Amino acid sequence: MLNLRPLVHPFIISVIGDGHSTSLWYDNWHPLGPLIANLGARIAIDVGIPRDATVSHIIHNTSWAFPITQSLELNEVRRSLPPLLSSRVNESDYVRWTLNANGKFSIASLWDKLRTFFPKVGWHRLMWFPGHIPKCSFITWLAVQHRLSTVDRLMLFGISNSNQCSFCQGSESHDHLFFNCPFSQLVWDAMLAKLRVNWHSRTWSEWVTFLSNKKGKSLHVVLTKLVFTATVYHVWIERNIRKFQNKSCSGEVVAHKIYSMVRARLLSFQVLPPSQADWVVNEWNLSGQ
């Protein structure tokens, strides 16, 4: 945090009133910034004003009283002094945060100033939607960016010698693991039956694009995204359990876990999203909502 001080300091300015609480040389009250930082320590000696002086030292009644010298730098300091409001000379100085119109500090304003902006990605709606399940959305976010440690990626780094899928004899990749593997297809078939939809065969990227374009806040849209992200999550978890714990569940059991998780999430809503299909409420046993 201390290392951020040079970045943050320019956005904190002192607004002068009577000048008693603002350092003449060190605080950021002048348009040129902190005077000693920009002009060097010699400036206090040249002007003949102590380094611990406050701004009140150069205020006389309601006017500035900065010494007149032959130094071009000091004369520039004098010429660029901020307006001194007569209505404030009897009031205390205060600190203002320049990144907010109300002058108050906020983490959001600092973050927006310091961070690098990138274009929005189209798939953000697929995982960061109202009512999403954070751990499912996180795993899906990694999967969308092909950052899950599937064995085809591990082989690229020389970590694995075999690219065999944990569910079948195929070669494990994002496309295979989540859509082409017979085990995953069994799970998807069970979940698609719960959604009452018939999705055509697509690649991983095509699925992401297709579902990202689903807009709206209807119950069916929210349910579809919950099912998708929960299925990606549970397939990945089942894959890791088989690979590292030498345990396994059937596709039907995994599908039931997905159903239970999604249903529990829907039941946690204070008010269910609007729906024009009664079958959704019946199929997912949401009649208590």
DRENLONU-272462 format. One record per residue (C-alpha): y negated, x, z. Coordinates in steps of 0.2 Angstrom, whole numbers, padded with zeros to 4 digits, always signed. Example, Ala and Ser with C-alpha at 12.3 -4.5 7.8 and 13.67 -1.06 7.14 Angstrom:
! residues 2
+0022+0062+0039 +0005+0068+0036 
//
This chain:
! residues 289
+0000+0000+0000 -0012+0014+0004 -0009+0021-0013 -0016+0005-0021 -0033+0007-0012 -0041+0016-0027 -0036+0002-0038 -0042-0012-0026 -0058-0004-0020 -0069-0008-0036 -0065-0027-0034 -0072-0027-0016 -0091-0027-0015 -0103-0029-0001 -0117-0042-0003 -0132-0036+0006 -0141-0046+0019 -0150-0036+0033 -0140-0020+0028 -0134-0016+0045 -0115-0017+0043 -0114-0009+0026 -0113+0010+0023 -0127+0017+0012 -0116+0031+0004 -0098+0025+0006 -0097+0006+0003 -0097-0003-0014 -0113-0012-0013 -0123-0003-0027 -0120-0007-0046 -0115+0011-0048 -0102+0010-0035 -0100+0020-0019 -0114+0033-0021 -0106+0048-0013 -0090+0045-0023 -0099+0044-0040 -0113+0056-0036 -0106+0069-0024 -0109+0073-0006 -0125+0082-0010 -0134+0066-0013 -0137+0063+0005 -0144+0080+0008 -0156+0078-0007 -0163+0062-0001 -0163+0067+0017 -0154+0052+0023 -0139+0055+0035 -0122+0052+0028 -0118+0039+0042 -0134+0028+0038 -0132+0010+0033 -0141+0001+0019 -0154-0005+0032 -0161+0012+0031 -0168+0009+0014 -0174-0009+0017 -0192-0012+0022 -0197-0030+0026 -0190-0038+0011 -0191-0024-0001 -0181-0008-0006 -0188+0008+0001 -0177+0021-0008 -0185+0038-0008 -0194+0043-0024 -0187+0060-0030 -0188+0071-0046 -0169+0070-0048 -0164+0059-0063 -0148+0054-0055 -0157+0048-0039 -0170+0039-0049 -0156+0030-0058 -0149+0024-0042 -0167+0018-0037 -0169+0009-0054 -0153+0000-0053 -0154-0006-0035 -0147-0024-0035 -0160-0038-0032 -0164-0040-0013 -0165-0059-0009 -0179-0062+0004 -0169-0077+0010 -0155-0065+0016 -0164-0051+0024 -0161-0059+0041 -0143-0063+0038 -0128-0052+0040 -0120-0043+0025 -0103-0049+0019 -0089-0043+0008 -0085-0052-0008 -0069-0052-0018 -0075-0051-0036 -0059-0057-0045 -0060-0075-0038 -0075-0086-0041 -0076-0091-0023 -0076-0073-0017 -0060-0074-0007 -0046-0063-0009 -0029-0069-0015 -0013-0060-0020 -0012-0070-0036 -0029-0064-0043 -0025-0045-0039 -0008-0047-0047 -0015-0055-0063 -0027-0040-0064 -0015-0026-0061 +0000-0033-0070 +0004-0031-0089 +0005-0047-0098 +0019-0051-0110 +0022-0065-0122 +0032-0080-0115 +0050-0080-0120 +0057-0096-0127 +0072-0096-0115 +0062-0097-0099 +0064-0116-0099 +0083-0114-0099 +0084-0107-0081 +0067-0108-0073 +0066-0127-0073 +0062-0139-0058 +0077-0141-0048 +0086-0126-0054 +0099-0117-0043 +0092-0099-0040 +0108-0089-0040 +0114-0098-0056 +0098-0096-0065 +0097-0077-0060 +0115-0074-0067 +0110-0083-0083 +0094-0073-0084 +0104-0057-0084 +0116-0064-0096 +0103-0070-0108 +0096-0052-0108 +0114-0045-0110 +0112-0036-0094 +0128-0041-0085 +0141-0027-0084 +0154-0034-0096 +0167-0021-0101 +0160-0018-0118 +0143-0012-0110 +0153-0002-0097 +0162+0007-0111 +0145+0012-0119 +0141+0021-0103 +0159+0029-0102 +0163+0019-0086 +0178+0009-0093 +0192+0014-0105 +0197-0003-0109 +0187-0018-0115 +0201-0031-0111 +0194-0048-0105 +0199-0052-0087 +0205-0070-0093 +0214-0066-0109 +0219-0052-0121 +0202-0052-0130 +0188-0040-0130 +0176-0044-0117 +0158-0047-0122 +0144-0059-0117 +0149-0070-0132 +0168-0069-0129 +0167-0071-0110 +0156-0086-0109 +0161-0096-0125 +0176-0088-0135 +0188-0085-0121 +0201-0098-0120 +0198-0099-0101 +0180-0102-0103 +0183-0115-0117 +0194-0124-0105 +0180-0124-0092 +0167-0129-0105 +0178-0144-0111 +0179-0151-0093 +0161-0150-0090 +0156-0157-0107 +0167-0172-0104 +0156-0174-0088 +0141-0173-0099 +0148-0184-0112 +0143-0173-0126 +0152-0164-0140 +0144-0147-0143 +0148-0138-0159 +0154-0120-0159 +0139-0108-0157 +0136-0090-0153 +0129-0086-0136 +0111-0083-0144 +0112-0100-0153 +0117-0109-0137 +0102-0101-0128 +0090-0106-0142 +0097-0124-0143 +0096-0127-0124 +0079-0119-0122 +0072-0132-0135 +0078-0146-0124 +0062-0152-0116 +0058-0166-0104 +0062-0170-0086 +0075-0184-0088 +0090-0183-0078 +0101-0179-0093 +0090-0164-0098 +0090-0157-0080 +0109-0161-0078 +0113-0152-0094 +0103-0136-0089 +0111-0137-0072 +0128-0138-0079 +0125-0123-0091 +0118-0111-0078 +0131-0116-0065 +0145-0113-0078 +0139-0096-0083 +0137-0092-0065 +0155-0098-0060 +0163-0090-0075 +0155-0073-0070 +0160-0075-0052 +0178-0080-0057 +0179-0065-0069 +0173-0053-0054 +0186-0060-0042 +0200-0057-0054 +0194-0040-0058 +0190-0033-0041 +0200-0044-0029 +0215-0048-0039 +0214-0066-0035 +0212-0081-0048 +0208-0099-0049 +0213-0111-0063 +0200-0117-0076 +0202-0135-0067 +0197-0127-0050 +0182-0118-0058 +0176-0134-0066 +0178-0143-0050 +0167-0130-0041 +0154-0132-0055 +0154-0151-0053 +0153-0150-0034 +0138-0137-0035 +0128-0147-0048 +0132-0164-0039 +0126-0156-0022 +0110-0150-0031 +0106-0167-0038 +0109-0176-0021 +0097-0164-0013 +0083-0171-0024 +0072-0183-0014 +0070-0193-0030 +0082-0192-0045 +0073-0188-0062 +0072-0204-0073 +0087-0209-0083 +0091-0222-0096 +0110-0220-0095 +0118-0228-0080 +0134-0218-0084 +0126-0202-0078 +0124-0209-0060 +0142-0216-0060 +0150-0201-0068 +0142-0189-0055 +0143-0201-0041 +0125-0202-0037 +0124-0220-0033 +0118-0215-0015 +0102-0208-0022 
//
